[in-house]
């Protein structure tokens, strides 16, 4: 039987658009604690900014999922891209903590509109027989952005200042808008449904989402504070950490989808959480250059394998009219994890220091494994469960 074609033109366009969205997001995310510090705020204030960013995303995503399930794929993407274009300009011209927080919250909403719609358009475009593989390739955009965006953001901040950094964020989305006008989203016939609380979430996406949200507590701490940790401890630059981490993520994304299609997501639920657990213990207990770089590899393995496997699990059995809510349910977990993780990490750093933060936060990776074992591995959405039942 001939394998279904994966790399169609519009699938490639949506991958590039997703890359540019995360280029904007992650370049600013990695540097935002420094921006808050320049405005007179502390690590705890920076953590609060992360939390508000993610709270707004979480509140918006269920309604975005409902709109996507009513067929408004491209319109939602257009709204998100416009917001992501404008918000860096807000940081550029509004130089107070309060106004920076307001812009950050709107930026969170814009990200929710953008990446929920790109993920849904991607799931529409991927052949069912190569679903996890296709979603893993789609996730390469995020992985590549993770590789280059923090390094670019930190370099622009250090050499050119925040003004050039924020202009760069807006220009990346201007390019995404060019591709948006060339994009033809697949025509998906959906039955329009009224707004209801039940329809805002997909219950079949909950096991993967709960496993992910706890894992993302640690990832959120890392994304927000790894660069600041390196600067304070005299370690190699945060940019180098993110490059090493993201090269590992890229390698994992190239293989994780095929492995999930063939063997299930369970292998990643266990090994990736253990890898992140080890990375945090190294940073917390033995902070030096060697362990810092090794932690970058381990965290890249953890995030690079687990996130695409769980996102594929979350949307794998969703029919077309539920793909928007399935994606929004999973991405809510993503946002909640980063937001709560960033806020907890910021508070721990302010009160106890970086070593205690990393050591304490590592416990969440063990909890993520427990959640997967209890509610994920035997759920119908699980690739691993369906593989076992087919034997």
N, C-alpha and C positions, 0 to 999 in steps of 0.2 A: 504494500500500500504506500502511495506517495505521501511524503510528509507535507503537511499544510504550510504554506508560505507565511513567514512571520514578519519579515522586514518590508512591509508596505510603506508607501510614501508618507501617509498620514500618521502611521505609527512612529516613523522616524521624526516627523515634525513635533509630535507631542512629547517625545523623549527630550528633544532639544529645548522646547519651551519649558519643560519641567526642570531641566538643568539650569536654565537662566533664572527661573523662579528661586531655586535654592542657592544659586550664586548670589543673588540679591540678599536672601534671608541669612545665609550662613556667614557671609562677609561682615554683615552688621552684627549678627549674634555674637561672634567671637570677639568683637571689639567693643561691644556695648558697655561692659563693666568699666573699661577705660574711659569711655565717653561720660558715663555717670560720675566717675571719679573726677573728671575734668570740670563737671558742673557742681562738684562739692558733695557728692554722695559716697556712701560706703559700700562694701560688698553686700551687706544686708539689703541696702536700697537697690543695688543691682539685681539681687535675687528677687526682690519684690517686683521689679520691672519685668523680669522674665515671667513671673507668676501671672501678672496682669495681662501680658501679651498672650499667654496660653489660655487664661480664663476666657478672654474674648473669643479666641479661636474655638474653644470648646462649646461656648454658648451658641456660636453661629453655625457650627458644622451640622447639627441635626436638621436645621431648617434648610441649609444648603443641600443636604442629601435629599430632602423632600422635593426641592425644586429640580434637582437633577433627575430624580425619578419621574418627574412630570415632563421630562424631555428637553429641558432648557440647558443643555450641556454647554454650548458655546457662549450663551449670554452670561452664564455664571462665571465662566473663565474670563470673559472680557471685563467684568466688574472687578474681579480679583487682580488682574494685570494692571488696570488703571490705578487701583489703590496702591499697589506695590511700586508703581512708577512715581506716585506723588509723595508717599510718606518719607523717603529719604530726603526729599527737598524740605519737608517739615523740620527734620532734625537739623538741616543746614541753616535754616533761618530763625528757628525758635530756640533760643539758648537759655531756657530755664528748666529745672527739674520737672515742674508740673506739666509744662507743655510737651516736654520730651516723653513723659508718661502717656499723655493723651495721644500723641502721634504713634507711640509704641503700641497702644491698644488698637488703634485703627489699622496699623500694620499687621497686627495679629489677625484681625478680621479679613484683611486682604489676602494673607497667606492661606487662610481657611478656604476662601472662595477659589483661590488659584489651584492649590494642590489637591483639593477634593475633586475638582472638575478634571484636572489632568489625569488623576488616577482612574476616574470613572470612564473617561474617553479611552484610556489605555485598555481597561478591561473590556470595553466594547470591541476593541480592535484586535485582541489576541485570540487565536484559534483555541478552542476548548481542549484539544488534544495536547497543546503545548502551553497550557495556561501558566503553571508555575514558572516555567522557563521564560515565557514572555514577560511576566511580571518581574522576574529577576533582572531581565535585560532592561526593562523600564526603570527599575531601581538603580541601574548603573548611572543614570543621570544624577541621582542624589549622591551616589558614591563619588562620582567625579567632582561634583560640587564640593563635597566634603573634603576632597583632596586639595582643591585649589583655592576655594573661597576663603577659608580662614587665613591661609598664608598670604593671599592677595590683600585681604582686608587689613591684616596686621602690617604688611609692608607699606600699603598706602597711608595708613594711620601714622606710622613712624616716620616715613620719608616725606609725605606730602600734606599730612594733616587730615582732620575729619572732613573738611569741605570736599576734597577730591574723592575721599572714600564714599561719601554719600552721593556725589555726582555719578560715580562708577555704578552704584546700586541702581540708580534711575536709568542709566544708559543700558544696563543689561536687560531691563524690562522693555525699553524702547525697541530693542532687537527682537524680543519675544513677541511684541505686538506685530512686527512685520511678518513673522512666521504665522501668527494667529490668522492674519487675513488670507494666507495661503492654505490654511488647514481646512479640510472638509471632514468634519466629525461623522462617523458612521450613522446612518439613519436607523434608529432603534425604535420600533413600534412599542409604545408604552401606553397603558391605560391610565389616564389622569385620575388622581385620587385626591380627596379633600385632606386638608391638614388635620392631623390627629396626633396625640402624644404617642400612641402605639406605632404609628407609621414613621416616626422620626428615627427609630433605631431598628436594627436587624438583630433579632435574638440569636441567630445562628453565627453572628460575628462576635458574640460576647466572649466565648472561651478564649479565642485567639487574642481578643482585645484586652482581657484581664491579665493574661500572661504577659502581654506586651507592656501594659501600663506600669507594672512593677519593675520590669527590666529597664524601662526608660527613666526611672528615677535616677539610676546610676549614670545613664548616658547623658541626661540633662545636666547633672553636676559636672561631668567631664567637658561637655561642649561649652559651658558657660565659664568655667574657672580653670581649665588646664593651662591656658596661656598666662593668666595672672599668677597661677601657682609657679610656673616656670620662671617668670620674671622675678618673683619674690625670693625664690630659692637659688637663683643663679644657675639654673639649668639651661640646656639649649632652648632655642626659641619655641614658642607655642606653634609657630608656623611649621617648623620641622616635625613636631609631634603630630600635627594634623595631616601632614603629607604622608608620613609613615603609616599612620592609622588608615588613611583613605586608600593608599595603595593596597593594603591588606583587604579593605572593604571591596575594592574593585575586583581583586582576585576571587574573593568569596562570592560576589554577585554573579560572576561568570559561570560558577559551578552550582550555586545553591539551588537555583530553579530546577535544573535537571535532576539533581539529587532528590529534591522534594517530590517531583513528579514520579520518580521511580521508587523511592523508599519511604517517603513521608517526612513530616517536619520534626518528628520526635528527636532525631539525632542532633538537630540544631537547638531545640529547646533545652537539651541537657548540656551539650558541649559549649555552646556560646555563652550561656549563663556562667558556667564554670570559668571560662576564659576571662570574662569581665570581672568576676569575683577575684580572680588571681591578680588582675591588673590593678584593682583598687587596693588590695593588700600590699602589693609592691610599692605603690605610691604612698600609702599611709605609713607603712612600717620601715621601708628601706629606701627613702628618697635619695637617689643619686642618678647620675647620667645614664648608667647602664640600665637600671630598673625603669627609669623614665621612658627610655626608648623601647624597652621590652614591653612595657605597659601599652605603648602605642600600637604595637603589633597585636597584642592580646585583645585590646578593646576593638581594634579593627576587625579581627576575626569574629568577636562576639556580635557586634552590631551588623557587620556585613552578612553574616549567616542568618541571624534570628529574625531581623526585621522583614526581609522579603518572604521568608518561609511563613511567618505568622500572617502577613498581609494576604498572601495567596490563600491561606487557610480561611481567613475571615470572609473572603468574597467568592471562594471557589464554588459553592453551591447556591449562590444568590442568582435568581432569575434576572433578566434585563431590567425589570421594573423595580428591583430591590438593590441594584448595584450601587446606586448613589448612597442609599442609607447604610449599606454594608461598608462602603468605603468611609463614610463619615463616622460610623461607629468606631472603626479601627483607628482612624486619624484623630478622633477625640481622645482615645487612649494615648496615642502618641503625644498629643499636646499636653494632656493632663500629666503624663509622666515627666516630660521636660519641665513643665511649669512647677509642679510640686517638688521635683528633684532639685531644680535650680533654687527655689525658695528655701528648702531644707538645707541645702548645701551652703547657701549664703549665710543663713543663721548660724550654722555650725562653725563656719569659718570665723565669723565675727566673735563668737563666744569661746571657741576652743582651739581654733587653728586648722590648717589644711590637713595635717596628719590625722587628727581625730575625725575630720569630715570624711576622708577617703576610707578609713577603716570602718567607721560606723555605717556608711552608705553601702558597703559591700554586702551587708546582710540582705538587702533587697534582691540580689541575684539568687540567693538560696530560696527566698520566698516565691520568686517567679517560677522556679522549678516545682515547688510544692503546688502552686495553683495549676500549672499545666497537668501535673499528675492527677489532681483531684477532679478537674472539670474539662480539661482539654483533650487528653490522649484518647478518650473513649467517646468523644462527641462526633456526630455524623459529619461535621465540617472538617474533621481531621483527615489528612491524606494518610497518615499512619494507620488510623482506625479502618479506613476503607480498604487499605492494602491487606490488613489482617483478615477482614471479613471476606475478601475475595479469594482467599486461599482455600 
